Amino acid sequence: MAWFGLLARSSRSKNVEVLVLRHEVAVLRRQVRRPQLSWADRAVFAALTRLLSPAACLQRIVTPVTILRWHRDLITRRWTQPRRRHPGGRCTAPELRRLVLRLATENATWGYRRIHGELAGLGYRLAPSTVWSILKRAGIDPAPRRDGPSWRQFLRAQAHGILATDFFCADTLLGHRLDVLFVVEHATRRVHLLGITANPTGAWVTQQARNLLGDLGDRAAGFRFFIRDRDSKFTAIFDAVFASETIRVLRTPVQAPRANAIAERWIGTVRRELLDRMLIVNQRQLATVLASTWRTSTPTGLTEHWTRQRRSNRFHPRRRLPRFASNAAIGSVD
């Protein structure tokens, strides 16, 4: 209510009060290096600093970088789940753990029960579940699947015929979450931005798949595999859309982001170069920013920025400087 009283005061009295407050702030800044702000104080600063000039913002304790950091902290606190504490048991000796991994590596047809039996014959006492846990933590597959190609080998051999899809989330200024669906071609690293929505459903995702195949046209016949995760929004009808074009849908293992590493890497690029540097107000602004940043003329356009950056890094590798070089020598390097 005290703010409404400023309307009845003269400009002279306001100017005098501003000078006094500035001097008080200067005195407090010499005594307090890092003030403690509540969430109400942060909301007032975030709203009023937008009305100041760029030069005036540099002299405030709250800068645009501070506001962006507050927003990231707010979103992190909202979506971070507390960790569950698991009861601990007896620790396995490092020598025994290395022996289990050696037996599994040298004998690809042995399962965890066979390895447990061999260790029991050697005099080691441990449960079969302990052997299974050691193999799982080391990323060793069960015996029937241990001889097959890894995900990295499969992706390299079939890169020209692979499409991969995934979602990434963007939180707006008011905390609303928007989901962005995209598809990336492994061979060319071209990204198709399919759509943005606040309520992704199975029917919406299926329609975006139909739109993608329509945009690909005759090029859809050149793809053989489609990689996706186990999200419930990818329904059986969604898989049937690609099956009609003789494209086999492959689901990634549970909690294995490396199986869809190219899509995950592009998501990281979007977050580092775009979402972490600005505040998103609504869905329309997010679509405009994505289209303008990556030169996408339509919602399903091709993303060329990432492909161009990847090619430039390949054709212009970094060169090492001499280990013992003076400043003059470094300046003379072409």
N, C-alpha and C positions, 0 to 999 in steps of 0.2 A: 504493500500500500504506500510505502514511502516513495516509490517511483512516480506515482501519480501526482505527488506534491511538487515535483519538478516542473510540471506544466504551468503552475501559477507563479513561478519565480522568474525574475528578470535575467537577461543574458549576462549582465555584469556580475551578479551574485554567483551564477553558475561558473563563470570563468575563474573567479576568485577561489571557489571551492575546488575546482579542478587543479589549480596550481598548488593548493594546500595538500590535496590528496596525492599529487605526484611527488611532492617532497616527502610525505609520510611513506610512500612506497619505496622511495630511494633509501630512506633510513632503514626500513625493514629489510631491504635486500642486502644491506651490509651486515645484518645480524643473522638472517635466516637464509641459508644456501638453498635448501630444498623444502618448500612449504608442503604441508600435508593437506590435500584437497579431498573433499567428500564428493559423492556422485552428483549431488545437487550443484556444488560449485563447478564441477566439470561440465554439466549441462548448460549452465549460464555462460561460461566461457566459450563453449562451442557455438552457442547461438549468437553471442554479441561480437565475437571476433570476425564474423563474416561481414559486418558493417564497417570495419576499419580498413584503412588504406594499407597496401603492402608494406610501406615504410613504417607505419605505426605497429604493425603486427610483429616486426622484428624486435621491438623493445618490450614486448609482453612476456610474461612467464609461460604463457601457453602459445605454442607455435603450431602451424599446420601439421608438422611431424608428430607433435604431442597428441593432437586430436586423432590422427590415424592410429597411433599406438593405443589410445584409449578404446577405439572401436575394435581393434584386434583383441585386446584383453577382454572386452565385454562379450564378443562372440566366443572366445575360448572358454570363458567361465560358463557360458550357457550350454555348450555342447560337449564339455569334457565330463566324462563319467568317472566316479571314484574307483580306484583300483581295488580289486578284491584280494584279500590276503589269503593265500593258500597255506594250510598247515605244512610245515616242513618235516622231512623224514631224515633218514640216515644218508649221508653223502657217500657216493660211490668213489672208490679210489681212482685217481687219474690213470694209474697203470692198467687197472681193469677196464676202464672206459676205452683206452687206446687199444686194448686187446680185442674188445667187442667190435670196434670199428675196423680193425685189421681183418678179422675173420669175415665180416660182411663184405669188405672190399675185395678180398682175394677169392671169395666163394660166392658168386653172384646168385646161385640157386639155393642158398641156405636162408631159411627164414629165421625169425627170432627164437622159435622153439628149438630148431636144430642147433643154433648157436648156444642156447642155454644148455642143451644136452652135452655139447662138446666141452663147455666150461665146467659143467658138473663132473665130467670124467677127468678133468685136470685138477679137481679138488677145490674149485671156486664155488662158494655158496652165495647165490643171489636168486631173486625171483625172476620168472620169465617176463613179468611186466617191466622190470628194471631194464632188461635188454631191449624190449620194445621202445621204452622211453628214450634210451640212449640213441637208438637208430632214428627215431623221429626227430629229436633235437638236432641231429647231425644232417638231417635232410636226405636220408637214405630211404628209398622207396622199398616196399615189400618185395620179396623175392621174385614173384611172377613178372613184375614190371621193371626190374632192375636192369635187365638186358636191353630194353628198348631205348630209342633215342631220347635225349633230354629235350626240354622245351626250347632251349637255345639252339640245339641242332635242328630241331623241326622247323623253327621259325626262319632260320637262315636258308634252309633248303627249299622252303615253300613261300618265300617272301613275295614273289611276283603274283601269287594268287591268293593273298590273305587280306581280309578286311578285319578290323578290330573296332569295337565300340565300347563306350563307357560313359558314365555321368560324372560331372563335377559340379560342386555347389558354390554359389556366390551369395553372401549375406549382405542385405541392403543396410542402409543407414539406420533404419528402425528395427533391425534384427530379423526381418523376414528372409526366408531362405528360398532361393531360386535354383532350379536344377537345369543344367545345360546338357543336352545329348549330342554327341558327335561321333563320327566314324573316321578312322584314319586308314589310309592305304599303306601297307608296309613297304612296298617297293619304292614308291615316290615320296612318301611322307606327306601326301596331300590330305588335308583334314576337311571333312564335310561337316559343317555346323547344321544339325538337323532341326533343332528347335529349343526354345526356352519356355519353361512353365513353372508355376508354383505348386501344382498338384499333378505330378506325373502318374499316369495310370497305364495299365496294360493296353487298353484300347488306343491311347494316345501314342504310345511307343510303337505299336504295330502300324499305325498310320504313317508315322515318320519313316518306318522301314519301307513301306510301299512307295513313299515319295522319293526315297534314296534310289531304289531300283529304277524308278521312272526317270530320274535325272541321269543315271549311269547309261541307260539305253543299251546299246549293243556291247558296251564295255563290261556289262555285268557277266557276260559269258566267259570272260577271262579270269574270274575269281572262283576259287575252289573251296576256300575255308572262311568261316566267319567266327571270330573269337569274341566271346562275351563272358561276363562273370555270372554268378548264380543269383543275381538279384531277382526278386519275385516279380518285378515289373516286366521282365522278359518272359512272356507266356509261351504256351505251345503254339498259339496262332502266330506269334512273332517268328518262331523257328520255321513254321510252315511257309511263311512268305519267302524265305531264302531257299527252303527246300524245293519250292516250285521252280527255281532257277538253277537247280542242281548244285547249290552251294551248301556245304556241310557245316553245321553249327557245332563249334567246339566250346565247351564250358571249362573255364579255368579251375584249378584246384582251389579248395577252401583256404582263404588267407594266404594267397600266393600272388602278390602284385607283380612279381617278376614275370609271370606267365603272360601278362599283358603290359610289358615294360614300355613299349613305344607309346601307347596311349597314356600311361602314367607319366612318362617323361613330358609329354605335351601339356598335361594338366599342370605339372610343376612349372613349366615355362609360362603358362597363362597366369599363375598365381604370382610368380616373382616379377614379371614384367608389367602386369596390369592390375590385378586385384589387390595386391599389397601396396600399390602406389596411389590409389584413389578410392573414394567412397561412392558406392553405387546407390542411387536413390530408388529406382524402380526397374521393372522389367524392360521397359522401352529404352532406357538409357543403357542398360547392359547390352541389349542387342545392337544398339548404335555403336557403342564403344568396340565391341568385338568385330563388327563389320568394318569400321574405319581403321582399327589397329592392324588387322590382318588382311586388309584389302578384299573383303568378301562383299560382293555386290548384292547377293541374295542370301536368305537364311540358309540355303543349302549350297552356297558357293564354295569355291576351293580356296583353301588357306595356302598362300604362297610365301608368307613371311618366314615361317619356320623352315620351309624347304630351301629358300635362298640363304638363310643364315647357316644351315647345315652344310651347304655346298661351299660357302666361303670359308668355313673352318677347315674343310677338307683340302681345298686347293691352296690355302695360305696357312700352313702350319707355323706354330710358334718356333722362333729360333733362340737358341741359348746364347747368352752373352759370355764373353771370356771370364774366367774365374777371377783372374787378377788383372783388372782393367781400370785405368784412371778415368776421371771424368772427361778428359779431353779425348781419350781413345773411344769411350762410349759415344761421345757426340759425333765422332767421325764415322761411325758405322752406318752404312747405307741402309 
